[in-house]
Amino acid sequence: MSNIIFPQLLVIACGGALGAITRFWVSTSIYHWLGRGFPYGTLAVNIIGSFLMGFLAVYLVERLGPEFSPQWRAAILIGFLGSFTTFSTFSLETLHLLLDDDYLRAFLNILLSLVTCIGAAGVGFWFARQL
């Protein structure tokens, strides 16, 4: 592995570890607060993560540009946020709702996740461009 790629992989891995820990903390806190009757924790981290991805994609790339290190950008966008957001968990929780014949909650989870996460990414873009 080249000397350039290894440090970037290392910072992505570190960002990923921090994102996973943060996801666990946020989703566990949400479940503690709202219960486990609906995948609130996963929905919350996906909305938060989508907003941050939209905001930071603009802010780090367009606003800070080359002044901001590509390694840090990769650590944040690929590592941290890639690990913090939970599409695979969303898929599994939705599948469990479907297997339990809870079609209303499954549909609600799909609808809320898609609409709010895409909306949150758009709001993040908008906020970053207003700076």
Sine and cosine of phi, psi and omega as CSV:
sin_phi,cos_phi,sin_psi,cos_psi,sin_omega,cos_omega
0.00,0.00,0.68,-0.74,-0.07,-1.00
-0.94,0.34,0.34,-0.94,-0.01,-1.00
-0.92,0.38,-0.33,0.94,0.01,-1.00
-0.99,0.13,-0.65,0.76,-0.09,-1.00
-0.96,0.29,-0.65,0.76,-0.08,-1.00
-0.84,0.54,-0.75,0.66,0.03,-1.00
-0.87,0.50,-0.60,0.80,0.01,-1.00
-0.92,0.40,-0.66,0.75,0.04,-1.00
-0.90,0.44,-0.61,0.80,0.01,-1.00
-0.91,0.42,-0.70,0.71,0.01,-1.00
-0.94,0.35,-0.55,0.84,0.08,-1.00
-0.91,0.42,-0.68,0.73,0.02,-1.00
-0.89,0.46,-0.67,0.74,0.03,-1.00
-0.90,0.43,-0.69,0.72,0.07,-1.00
-0.87,0.49,-0.65,0.76,0.03,-1.00
-0.89,0.45,-0.66,0.75,0.03,-1.00
-0.89,0.46,-0.71,0.71,0.02,-1.00
-0.91,0.43,-0.62,0.78,0.03,-1.00
-0.90,0.43,-0.65,0.76,0.00,-1.00
-0.91,0.41,-0.68,0.74,0.02,-1.00
-0.90,0.43,-0.68,0.73,0.00,-1.00
-0.91,0.42,-0.66,0.75,0.05,-1.00
-0.86,0.51,-0.72,0.69,0.01,-1.00
-0.87,0.50,-0.71,0.70,-0.02,-1.00
-0.90,0.44,-0.74,0.68,-0.04,-1.00
-0.92,0.40,-0.76,0.65,-0.06,-1.00
-0.91,0.40,-0.63,0.78,0.05,-1.00
-0.89,0.45,-0.65,0.76,0.03,-1.00
-0.89,0.45,-0.68,0.74,0.01,-1.00
-0.91,0.42,-0.70,0.71,0.02,-1.00
-0.90,0.44,-0.60,0.80,0.03,-1.00
-0.90,0.44,-0.61,0.79,-0.04,-1.00
-0.98,0.22,-0.72,0.70,-0.14,-0.99
-0.96,-0.28,-0.17,0.99,-0.03,-1.00
1.00,0.02,0.05,-1.00,-0.07,-1.00
-0.95,-0.32,0.31,0.95,0.00,-1.00
-0.94,0.34,-0.28,0.96,0.01,-1.00
-0.54,-0.84,0.51,-0.86,-0.02,-1.00
-0.95,0.30,0.85,0.53,-0.02,-1.00
-0.87,0.49,-0.66,0.75,-0.05,-1.00
-0.89,0.46,-0.72,0.70,0.02,-1.00
-0.91,0.41,-0.68,0.74,0.03,-1.00
-0.87,0.49,-0.70,0.72,-0.02,-1.00
-0.89,0.46,-0.74,0.68,-0.02,-1.00
-0.93,0.38,-0.53,0.85,0.03,-1.00
-0.94,0.34,-0.61,0.79,0.06,-1.00
-0.93,0.38,-0.76,0.65,0.01,-1.00
-0.86,0.51,-0.73,0.68,0.00,-1.00
-0.89,0.45,-0.61,0.79,0.02,-1.00
-0.92,0.39,-0.67,0.74,0.06,-1.00
-0.87,0.49,-0.75,0.66,-0.02,-1.00
-0.89,0.46,-0.61,0.79,0.02,-1.00
-0.90,0.44,-0.71,0.71,0.03,-1.00
-0.89,0.45,-0.73,0.69,-0.02,-1.00
-0.90,0.43,-0.78,0.63,-0.09,-1.00
-0.96,0.30,-0.47,0.88,0.06,-1.00
-0.88,0.48,-0.64,0.76,0.04,-1.00
-0.97,0.24,-0.77,0.64,-0.11,-0.99
-0.89,0.45,-0.74,0.67,-0.06,-1.00
-0.95,0.31,-0.57,0.82,-0.06,-1.00
-1.00,0.02,-0.79,0.62,-0.09,-1.00
-0.99,0.12,-0.64,0.77,-0.08,-1.00
-0.99,0.11,-0.76,0.65,-0.04,-1.00
-1.00,0.04,-0.50,0.86,0.07,-1.00
0.80,0.60,-0.68,-0.73,-0.08,-1.00
-0.93,0.38,-0.23,0.97,0.04,-1.00
-0.92,0.39,-0.43,0.90,-0.03,-1.00
-0.99,-0.11,0.82,-0.58,-0.09,-1.00
-0.83,0.55,0.72,-0.69,0.07,-1.00
-0.87,0.49,-0.51,0.86,0.03,-1.00
-0.92,0.39,-0.68,0.74,0.04,-1.00
-0.92,0.39,-0.64,0.77,0.04,-1.00
-0.87,0.49,-0.69,0.73,0.03,-1.00
-0.91,0.41,-0.65,0.76,0.01,-1.00
-0.88,0.48,-0.63,0.78,-0.05,-1.00
-0.99,0.17,-0.81,0.59,-0.11,-0.99
-0.97,0.25,-0.71,0.70,-0.05,-1.00
-1.00,0.09,-0.77,0.64,-0.07,-1.00
-0.95,0.30,-0.93,0.37,-0.10,-1.00
-0.89,0.46,-0.84,0.54,-0.08,-1.00
-0.95,0.31,-0.53,0.85,0.07,-1.00
-0.89,0.45,-0.56,0.83,0.03,-1.00
-1.00,0.08,-0.53,0.85,-0.04,-1.00
-0.93,0.36,-0.68,0.73,0.03,-1.00
-0.97,0.24,0.39,-0.92,-0.27,-0.96
-0.68,-0.73,0.82,0.57,-0.04,-1.00
-0.88,0.47,-0.60,0.80,0.02,-1.00
-0.91,0.42,-0.61,0.79,0.05,-1.00
-0.93,0.38,-0.68,0.73,0.08,-1.00
-0.82,0.57,-0.72,0.69,-0.02,-1.00
-0.89,0.46,-0.71,0.71,-0.02,-1.00
-0.92,0.39,-0.69,0.72,0.01,-1.00
-0.90,0.43,-0.63,0.78,0.04,-1.00
-0.92,0.40,-0.65,0.76,0.05,-1.00
-0.88,0.48,-0.67,0.74,0.04,-1.00
-0.88,0.47,-0.65,0.76,0.06,-1.00
-0.88,0.48,-0.67,0.74,0.03,-1.00
-0.91,0.42,-0.69,0.72,0.01,-1.00
-0.91,0.42,-0.46,0.89,0.06,-1.00
-1.00,0.06,0.16,0.99,-0.03,-1.00
0.85,0.52,0.46,0.89,0.04,-1.00
-0.99,-0.12,0.92,0.39,-0.13,-0.99
-0.91,0.41,-0.57,0.82,0.00,-1.00
-0.89,0.45,-0.75,0.67,0.02,-1.00
-0.92,0.38,-0.58,0.81,0.04,-1.00
-0.89,0.45,-0.73,0.68,0.02,-1.00
-0.89,0.45,-0.67,0.74,0.02,-1.00
-0.88,0.47,-0.66,0.75,0.02,-1.00
-0.90,0.44,-0.68,0.73,0.02,-1.00
-0.90,0.44,-0.76,0.65,-0.04,-1.00
-0.89,0.46,-0.77,0.64,-0.02,-1.00
-0.89,0.46,-0.67,0.74,-0.03,-1.00
-0.90,0.44,-0.73,0.68,-0.03,-1.00
-0.92,0.39,-0.76,0.65,-0.08,-1.00
-0.92,0.39,-0.76,0.65,-0.07,-1.00
-0.95,0.32,-0.59,0.81,-0.01,-1.00
-0.95,0.31,-0.67,0.74,0.07,-1.00
-0.92,0.40,-0.65,0.76,0.07,-1.00
-0.88,0.47,-0.67,0.74,0.01,-1.00
-0.90,0.44,-0.64,0.77,0.06,-1.00
-0.90,0.45,-0.65,0.76,0.04,-1.00
-0.91,0.42,-0.66,0.76,0.05,-1.00
-0.91,0.42,-0.63,0.77,0.06,-1.00
-0.87,0.49,-0.70,0.72,0.07,-1.00
-0.85,0.53,-0.74,0.67,-0.05,-1.00
-0.87,0.49,-0.75,0.66,0.01,-1.00
-0.85,0.52,-0.72,0.70,-0.03,-1.00
-0.90,0.44,-0.58,0.81,0.00,-1.00
-0.97,0.25,-0.27,0.96,0.04,-1.00
-0.99,0.14,-0.25,0.97,-0.02,-1.00
-0.95,0.32,0.00,0.00,0.00,0.00
